[in-house]
């Protein structure tokens, strides 16, 4: 798979096939999978715990393979959640981008790291 040639659907199918071959779908409730997403995200964050922001890029390079593995675990868990919950992730992202554009108009939000209620 490659980001420039693979689709979200390709990734969802690959994860679905892997899970079905092992008969794991019986464990994949929205509750369990949402918790898996959080767990995997925490494992990704753990690589940067106690690292200053300015040093995080250097730390990323030092631990690139482990960080990529954790990022893949987060993606895997998210795709599993979407498969089990019948969520069209691309459509959900499109809707989210539209609503976020309204909350964060470029002229108000550009270069600012604040919540939309503070713009």
C-alpha angles and dihedrals in degrees: 000000000000129000092231096051107025123083130216086248091056090053093046091051093049092050092045092051092049091050095045092050088058095039091235096139088092088071096044106096118152088251094054094043094048088053090048090054091053092045094050091046089053090052089052091049091049089071089065100038111131092006115125113242091242090056097045096092091053090047090050091056092047091054100026099137094048091046092048089050091053092046088052090050090054091049091046092051091047092049090048090051091050092048093049093044097042092239119162096218096193092052091046090052092048091053091046092051090051094051092043091051088058093048093044109036111188094239091057103031105038110124094358127116100200135113116267090249088065098051 
